[in-house]
């Protein structure tokens, strides 16, 4: 048994290190695009992997992106994990998911392996992740925006462009008053906070067993959870006409993630927790963007 636990912990470490490598490689492309005053292209991402395979030390410039991003993701998952531990709910350590695609990761998750018996427990476990990640994200966002710069021409053919969440636009207008979002070159630290906002918005969708789904279920009833989930699935279907990956995400939620484990607890949430629901909604609205990524 001790051997199995040891092997399991090494799996978490291995996945984290793989994700550190892939996200650092993507970060190297961001660092190069920022310092050459051009927008990100897939060619720069390919160059980042070429640097990695050549063992070129310049690839470690991507740590400006990967360390903030993994810190945000880790804070999010530890928010869930520590609350599970506090409530004696069996949960795994975070699993990080490396990826050769944009950002170098598909995010992270924990496995909850035992039932959650109370609404308050479900609510607290669901909301602690987004709040913890958001609090860690904010200083990186402000620091990254301060290090960013305005450039006259930043786009070119095959450029990869990123949408602007409301919180980002507010920070940009304070730092660069009157400058259009398309003319602002974001520092890799700012891009890490952008990725953190995107992950937060996805998790706060009130569907199935996502964090937002946990919050909605704890706030109302199983029927309320289903109705809100269906409404947001329809919204994703409409959003897919502007950004087709929303169809993929909505389809995955429709076939795999609509249902929620039953909680047999009729006790309502406290007023303090209901106020936190408004905080979760505010975080979602500040983080979400209809077209997160597009290319020229």
C-alpha positions as a Markdown table, in Angstrom:
| # | Residue | x | y | z |
|---|---|---|---|---|
| 1 | Unk | 0.0 | 0.0 | 0.0 |
| 2 | Unk | 2.8 | 2.4 | 0.9 |
| 3 | Unk | 4.4 | 1.6 | -2.5 |
| 4 | Unk | 1.2 | 2.5 | -4.3 |
| 5 | Unk | 0.9 | 5.8 | -2.5 |
| 6 | Unk | 4.6 | 6.6 | -3.3 |
| 7 | Unk | 4.0 | 5.8 | -7.0 |
| 8 | Unk | 0.9 | 8.0 | -7.0 |
| 9 | Unk | 2.7 | 11.0 | -5.6 |
| 10 | Unk | 5.5 | 10.6 | -8.2 |
| 11 | Unk | 2.8 | 10.7 | -10.9 |
| 12 | Unk | 1.7 | 14.1 | -9.7 |
| 13 | Unk | 5.3 | 15.3 | -9.7 |
| 14 | Unk | 5.9 | 13.8 | -13.2 |
| 15 | Unk | 2.8 | 15.5 | -14.7 |
| 16 | Unk | 3.7 | 18.8 | -13.0 |
| 17 | Unk | 7.3 | 18.7 | -14.4 |
| 18 | Unk | 6.0 | 17.8 | -17.9 |
| 19 | Unk | 3.6 | 20.7 | -17.7 |
| 20 | Unk | 6.4 | 23.0 | -16.6 |
| 21 | Unk | 8.4 | 22.1 | -19.7 |
| 22 | Unk | 5.5 | 22.5 | -22.2 |
| 23 | Unk | 4.3 | 25.7 | -20.7 |
| 24 | Unk | 7.8 | 27.1 | -20.5 |
| 25 | Unk | 8.3 | 26.2 | -24.2 |
| 26 | Unk | 5.2 | 28.1 | -25.1 |
| 27 | Unk | 6.3 | 31.0 | -22.8 |
| 28 | Unk | 9.6 | 31.2 | -24.7 |
| 29 | Unk | 7.5 | 32.0 | -27.9 |
| 30 | Unk | 5.6 | 34.6 | -26.0 |
| 31 | Unk | 8.9 | 36.1 | -24.7 |
| 32 | Unk | 10.4 | 36.2 | -28.2 |
| 33 | Unk | 7.3 | 37.8 | -29.7 |
| 34 | Unk | 7.2 | 40.5 | -26.9 |
| 35 | Unk | 10.8 | 41.5 | -27.3 |
| 36 | Unk | 10.7 | 41.5 | -31.1 |
| 37 | Unk | 7.6 | 43.7 | -31.0 |
| 38 | Unk | 5.4 | 41.3 | -33.0 |
| 39 | Unk | 2.3 | 39.3 | -32.2 |
| 40 | Unk | 2.5 | 35.6 | -31.5 |
| 41 | Unk | 2.6 | 33.2 | -34.4 |
| 42 | Unk | 2.5 | 29.4 | -34.7 |
| 43 | Unk | 6.0 | 29.7 | -36.2 |
| 44 | Unk | 7.3 | 31.2 | -33.0 |
| 45 | Unk | 5.7 | 28.4 | -31.0 |
| 46 | Unk | 7.4 | 25.8 | -33.3 |
| 47 | Unk | 10.7 | 27.7 | -32.7 |
| 48 | Unk | 10.2 | 27.3 | -29.0 |
| 49 | Unk | 10.0 | 23.5 | -29.3 |
| 50 | Unk | 13.1 | 23.6 | -31.6 |
| 51 | Unk | 15.0 | 25.4 | -28.9 |
| 52 | Unk | 13.8 | 22.8 | -26.4 |
| 53 | Unk | 15.0 | 19.9 | -28.5 |
| 54 | Unk | 18.4 | 21.7 | -29.1 |
| 55 | Unk | 18.7 | 22.2 | -25.4 |
| 56 | Unk | 19.0 | 25.9 | -26.1 |
| 57 | Unk | 19.1 | 27.8 | -22.8 |
| 58 | Unk | 17.1 | 30.6 | -24.2 |
| 59 | Unk | 14.0 | 28.5 | -23.9 |
| 60 | Unk | 14.1 | 29.2 | -20.1 |
| 61 | Unk | 13.0 | 32.7 | -20.9 |
| 62 | Unk | 9.6 | 31.1 | -21.0 |
| 63 | Unk | 9.7 | 30.8 | -17.2 |
| 64 | Unk | 8.3 | 34.4 | -17.1 |
| 65 | Unk | 5.1 | 32.8 | -18.4 |
| 66 | Unk | 5.1 | 29.3 | -16.9 |
| 67 | Unk | 5.8 | 30.1 | -13.3 |
| 68 | Unk | 3.0 | 32.6 | -12.9 |
| 69 | Unk | 0.6 | 30.3 | -14.8 |
| 70 | Unk | 1.4 | 27.2 | -12.8 |
| 71 | Unk | 1.2 | 29.2 | -9.6 |
| 72 | Unk | -2.3 | 30.4 | -10.5 |
| 73 | Unk | -3.5 | 26.8 | -11.4 |
| 74 | Unk | -1.9 | 25.4 | -8.3 |
| 75 | Unk | -3.6 | 28.0 | -6.1 |
| 76 | Unk | -6.9 | 27.1 | -7.7 |
| 77 | Unk | -6.6 | 23.4 | -7.1 |
| 78 | Unk | -5.1 | 23.8 | -3.6 |
| 79 | Unk | -8.2 | 25.9 | -2.8 |
| 80 | Unk | -10.3 | 22.8 | -3.5 |
| 81 | Unk | -7.9 | 20.3 | -2.0 |
| 82 | Unk | -7.4 | 22.1 | 1.3 |
| 83 | Unk | -11.1 | 22.6 | 1.8 |
| 84 | Unk | -11.6 | 18.9 | 1.1 |
| 85 | Unk | -9.1 | 18.1 | 3.8 |
| 86 | Unk | -10.7 | 20.5 | 6.2 |
| 87 | Unk | -14.1 | 18.8 | 5.7 |
| 88 | Unk | -12.5 | 15.3 | 5.7 |
| 89 | Unk | -13.5 | 14.7 | 2.1 |
| 90 | Unk | -11.1 | 12.2 | 0.4 |
| 91 | Unk | -9.5 | 14.0 | -2.6 |
| 92 | Unk | -6.3 | 13.6 | -4.6 |
| 93 | Unk | -3.4 | 16.0 | -5.0 |
| 94 | Unk | -3.7 | 18.1 | -8.2 |
| 95 | Unk | -3.1 | 16.4 | -11.5 |
| 96 | Unk | -1.5 | 18.8 | -14.1 |
| 97 | Unk | -2.2 | 18.2 | -17.8 |
| 98 | Unk | 0.7 | 19.0 | -20.2 |
| 99 | Unk | -0.1 | 19.9 | -23.8 |
| 100 | Unk | 1.9 | 20.9 | -26.9 |
| 101 | Unk | -1.0 | 23.3 | -27.8 |
| 102 | Unk | -1.5 | 26.9 | -26.8 |
| 103 | Unk | -0.4 | 27.7 | -23.2 |
| 104 | Unk | 1.4 | 24.3 | -22.9 |
| 105 | Unk | -1.3 | 22.9 | -20.6 |
| 106 | Unk | -4.9 | 21.8 | -20.5 |
| 107 | Unk | -5.1 | 22.9 | -16.9 |
| 108 | Unk | -5.2 | 20.9 | -13.7 |
| 109 | Unk | -7.8 | 19.0 | -11.6 |
| 110 | Unk | -8.2 | 17.1 | -8.4 |
| 111 | Unk | -10.2 | 13.9 | -7.9 |
| 112 | Unk | -12.8 | 13.9 | -5.2 |
| 113 | Unk | -13.1 | 10.3 | -4.1 |
| 114 | Unk | -15.8 | 10.4 | -1.4 |
| 115 | Unk | -19.3 | 11.8 | -1.1 |
| 116 | Unk | -19.9 | 15.4 | -0.1 |
| 117 | Unk | -22.8 | 15.3 | 2.4 |
| 118 | Unk | -23.8 | 19.0 | 3.0 |
| 119 | Unk | -24.7 | 22.0 | 0.8 |
| 120 | Unk | -22.3 | 24.1 | 2.7 |
| 121 | Unk | -19.5 | 21.6 | 2.1 |
| 122 | Unk | -20.3 | 21.4 | -1.6 |
| 123 | Unk | -20.4 | 25.2 | -1.9 |
| 124 | Unk | -17.2 | 25.8 | 0.0 |
| 125 | Unk | -15.3 | 23.2 | -1.9 |
| 126 | Unk | -16.6 | 24.6 | -5.2 |
| 127 | Unk | -15.9 | 28.2 | -4.6 |
| 128 | Unk | -12.6 | 28.1 | -2.8 |
| 129 | Unk | -10.7 | 27.1 | -6.0 |
| 130 | Unk | -11.8 | 30.1 | -8.2 |
| 131 | Unk | -11.3 | 32.6 | -5.3 |
| 132 | Unk | -7.9 | 31.3 | -4.4 |
| 133 | Unk | -6.8 | 31.3 | -8.1 |
| 134 | Unk | -8.2 | 34.8 | -8.7 |
| 135 | Unk | -6.4 | 36.2 | -5.6 |
| 136 | Unk | -3.1 | 34.8 | -6.8 |
| 137 | Unk | -3.8 | 35.9 | -10.4 |
| 138 | Unk | -4.5 | 39.6 | -9.6 |
| 139 | Unk | -0.9 | 40.7 | -8.7 |
| 140 | Unk | 0.5 | 38.9 | -11.7 |
| 141 | Unk | -2.1 | 40.7 | -13.9 |
| 142 | Unk | -1.2 | 44.1 | -12.5 |
| 143 | Unk | 2.5 | 43.4 | -12.8 |
| 144 | Unk | 2.2 | 42.0 | -16.3 |
| 145 | Unk | 0.2 | 45.0 | -17.5 |
| 146 | Unk | 2.8 | 47.3 | -16.1 |
| 147 | Unk | 5.5 | 45.5 | -18.0 |
| 148 | Unk | 3.5 | 45.4 | -21.2 |
| 149 | Unk | 3.9 | 48.0 | -24.0 |
| 150 | Unk | 2.1 | 49.8 | -26.8 |
| 151 | Unk | 3.4 | 49.2 | -30.3 |
| 152 | Unk | 2.3 | 50.8 | -33.6 |
| 153 | Unk | 2.1 | 47.5 | -35.6 |
| 154 | Unk | 1.9 | 44.2 | -33.7 |
| 155 | Unk | -0.1 | 42.0 | -36.0 |
| 156 | Unk | 1.1 | 40.1 | -39.1 |
| 157 | Unk | -0.1 | 37.2 | -41.3 |
| 158 | Unk | -0.6 | 34.0 | -39.2 |
| 159 | Unk | -0.8 | 36.0 | -36.0 |
| 160 | Unk | -2.5 | 34.4 | -33.0 |
| 161 | Unk | -4.7 | 37.0 | -31.3 |
| 162 | Unk | -6.3 | 36.8 | -27.9 |
| 163 | Unk | -9.6 | 38.3 | -26.7 |
| 164 | Unk | -9.7 | 40.9 | -24.0 |
| 165 | Unk | -11.7 | 40.0 | -20.8 |
| 166 | Unk | -13.3 | 42.9 | -19.0 |
| 167 | Unk | -10.8 | 42.9 | -16.2 |
| 168 | Unk | -7.9 | 43.0 | -18.6 |
| 169 | Unk | -9.4 | 45.9 | -20.6 |
| 170 | Unk | -9.9 | 47.9 | -17.4 |
| 171 | Unk | -6.3 | 47.4 | -16.4 |
| 172 | Unk | -5.1 | 48.3 | -20.0 |
| 173 | Unk | -7.1 | 51.5 | -20.0 |
| 174 | Unk | -5.5 | 52.6 | -16.8 |
| 175 | Unk | -2.0 | 51.7 | -18.0 |
| 176 | Unk | -2.5 | 52.8 | -21.7 |
| 177 | Unk | -5.4 | 55.3 | -21.8 |
| 178 | Unk | -6.8 | 55.7 | -25.3 |
| 179 | Unk | -4.7 | 52.8 | -26.8 |
| 180 | Unk | -6.8 | 50.1 | -28.6 |
| 181 | Unk | -6.4 | 46.6 | -27.2 |
| 182 | Unk | -5.0 | 45.4 | -30.6 |
| 183 | Unk | -2.0 | 47.7 | -30.2 |
| 184 | Unk | -0.9 | 46.5 | -26.8 |
| 185 | Unk | 1.8 | 43.8 | -26.6 |
| 186 | Unk | 1.3 | 41.8 | -23.4 |
| 187 | Unk | 4.2 | 40.7 | -21.4 |
| 188 | Unk | 4.4 | 36.9 | -20.8 |
| 189 | Unk | 3.4 | 37.5 | -17.1 |
| 190 | Unk | 0.3 | 39.3 | -18.3 |
| 191 | Unk | -0.4 | 36.4 | -20.7 |
| 192 | Unk | -0.1 | 34.0 | -17.8 |
| 193 | Unk | -2.8 | 35.9 | -15.9 |
| 194 | Unk | -4.9 | 35.9 | -19.1 |
| 195 | Unk | -4.7 | 32.1 | -19.3 |
| 196 | Unk | -5.6 | 32.0 | -15.6 |
| 197 | Unk | -8.7 | 34.2 | -16.2 |
| 198 | Unk | -9.7 | 31.9 | -19.1 |
| 199 | Unk | -9.4 | 28.8 | -16.9 |
| 200 | Unk | -11.4 | 30.5 | -14.1 |
| 201 | Unk | -14.2 | 31.5 | -16.5 |
| 202 | Unk | -14.4 | 27.9 | -17.8 |
| 203 | Unk | -14.5 | 26.5 | -14.3 |
| 204 | Unk | -17.2 | 28.9 | -13.2 |
| 205 | Unk | -19.6 | 27.9 | -16.0 |
| 206 | Unk | -22.7 | 26.7 | -14.0 |
| 207 | Unk | -22.8 | 23.3 | -15.7 |
| 208 | Unk | -22.5 | 19.8 | -14.3 |
| 209 | Unk | -19.7 | 19.2 | -11.9 |
| 210 | Unk | -17.7 | 22.3 | -12.8 |
| 211 | Unk | -17.0 | 24.7 | -10.0 |
| 212 | Unk | -19.9 | 26.8 | -11.1 |
| 213 | Unk | -22.1 | 23.7 | -11.2 |
| 214 | Unk | -21.3 | 22.9 | -7.6 |
| 215 | Unk | -22.1 | 26.5 | -6.6 |
| 216 | Unk | -25.5 | 26.5 | -8.4 |
| 217 | Unk | -26.4 | 23.1 | -7.0 |
| 218 | Unk | -25.6 | 24.2 | -3.5 |
| 219 | Unk | -27.5 | 27.4 | -3.9 |
| 220 | Unk | -30.8 | 25.9 | -5.2 |
| 221 | Unk | -32.0 | 22.4 | -6.1 |
| 222 | Unk | -31.3 | 19.6 | -8.5 |
| 223 | Unk | -34.0 | 20.9 | -10.8 |
| 224 | Unk | -32.6 | 24.5 | -10.6 |
| 225 | Unk | -29.1 | 23.0 | -11.4 |
| 226 | Unk | -30.5 | 21.3 | -14.5 |
| 227 | Unk | -32.3 | 24.3 | -15.8 |
| 228 | Unk | -29.4 | 26.7 | -15.4 |
| 229 | Unk | -27.0 | 24.1 | -17.0 |
| 230 | Unk | -29.3 | 23.7 | -20.0 |
| 231 | Unk | -29.5 | 27.5 | -20.4 |
| 232 | Unk | -25.7 | 27.8 | -20.4 |
| 233 | Unk | -25.3 | 24.9 | -22.8 |
| 234 | Unk | -27.6 | 26.8 | -25.2 |
| 235 | Unk | -25.5 | 29.9 | -24.7 |
| 236 | Unk | -22.4 | 27.9 | -25.6 |
| 237 | Unk | -24.2 | 26.6 | -28.7 |
| 238 | Unk | -24.8 | 30.2 | -29.9 |
| 239 | Unk | -21.3 | 31.3 | -28.9 |
| 240 | Unk | -19.9 | 28.5 | -31.1 |
| 241 | Unk | -20.9 | 30.5 | -34.2 |
| 242 | Unk | -18.3 | 33.1 | -33.1 |
| 243 | Unk | -15.7 | 30.6 | -31.7 |
| 244 | Unk | -16.2 | 27.0 | -32.7 |
| 245 | Unk | -14.3 | 25.4 | -29.7 |
| 246 | Unk | -17.4 | 26.4 | -27.6 |
| 247 | Unk | -19.3 | 23.6 | -29.5 |
| 248 | Unk | -16.6 | 21.1 | -28.5 |
| 249 | Unk | -16.7 | 22.2 | -24.9 |
| 250 | Unk | -20.5 | 22.3 | -24.8 |
| 251 | Unk | -20.7 | 18.9 | -26.4 |
| 252 | Unk | -18.4 | 17.4 | -23.8 |
| 253 | Unk | -20.5 | 18.9 | -21.0 |
| 254 | Unk | -23.7 | 17.7 | -22.6 |
| 255 | Unk | -22.6 | 14.1 | -23.0 |
| 256 | Unk | -20.2 | 13.7 | -20.0 |
| 257 | Unk | -20.8 | 16.4 | -17.4 |
| 258 | Unk | -24.4 | 17.4 | -17.1 |
| 259 | Unk | -25.3 | 15.3 | -14.0 |
| 260 | Unk | -24.4 | 16.1 | -10.5 |
| 261 | Unk | -24.2 | 13.7 | -7.5 |
| 262 | Unk | -27.2 | 14.1 | -5.2 |
| 263 | Unk | -26.8 | 16.0 | -2.0 |
| 264 | Unk | -29.4 | 15.0 | 0.6 |
| 265 | Unk | -29.3 | 18.2 | 2.7 |
| 266 | Unk | -32.3 | 20.6 | 2.8 |
| 267 | Unk | -30.5 | 23.2 | 4.9 |
| 268 | Unk | -30.2 | 26.5 | 3.0 |
| 269 | Unk | -26.9 | 28.3 | 2.6 |
| 270 | Unk | -26.0 | 31.1 | 5.0 |
| 271 | Unk | -26.3 | 34.7 | 4.0 |
| 272 | Unk | -22.5 | 35.0 | 3.9 |
| 273 | Unk | -22.2 | 32.2 | 1.3 |
| 274 | Unk | -25.0 | 33.8 | -0.8 |
| 275 | Unk | -23.0 | 37.0 | -0.9 |
| 276 | Unk | -20.0 | 34.9 | -2.1 |
| 277 | Unk | -22.2 | 33.7 | -5.0 |
| 278 | Unk | -22.3 | 37.3 | -6.2 |
| 279 | Unk | -18.5 | 37.5 | -5.9 |
| 280 | Unk | -18.3 | 34.3 | -8.0 |
| 281 | Unk | -20.6 | 35.9 | -10.6 |
| 282 | Unk | -18.4 | 39.1 | -10.7 |
| 283 | Unk | -15.3 | 37.0 | -11.2 |
| 284 | Unk | -16.9 | 35.1 | -14.1 |
| 285 | Unk | -18.0 | 38.3 | -15.8 |
| 286 | Unk | -14.6 | 39.9 | -15.4 |
| 287 | Unk | -12.9 | 36.8 | -16.7 |
| 288 | Unk | -15.0 | 35.6 | -19.6 |
| 289 | Unk | -14.6 | 36.5 | -23.3 |
| 290 | Unk | -16.7 | 35.2 | -26.2 |
| 291 | Unk | -13.8 | 34.8 | -28.7 |
| 292 | Unk | -10.8 | 33.9 | -26.6 |
| 293 | Unk | -8.4 | 33.1 | -29.4 |
| 294 | Unk | -8.4 | 33.8 | -33.2 |
| 295 | Unk | -5.9 | 33.8 | -36.0 |
| 296 | Unk | -5.4 | 36.1 | -39.0 |
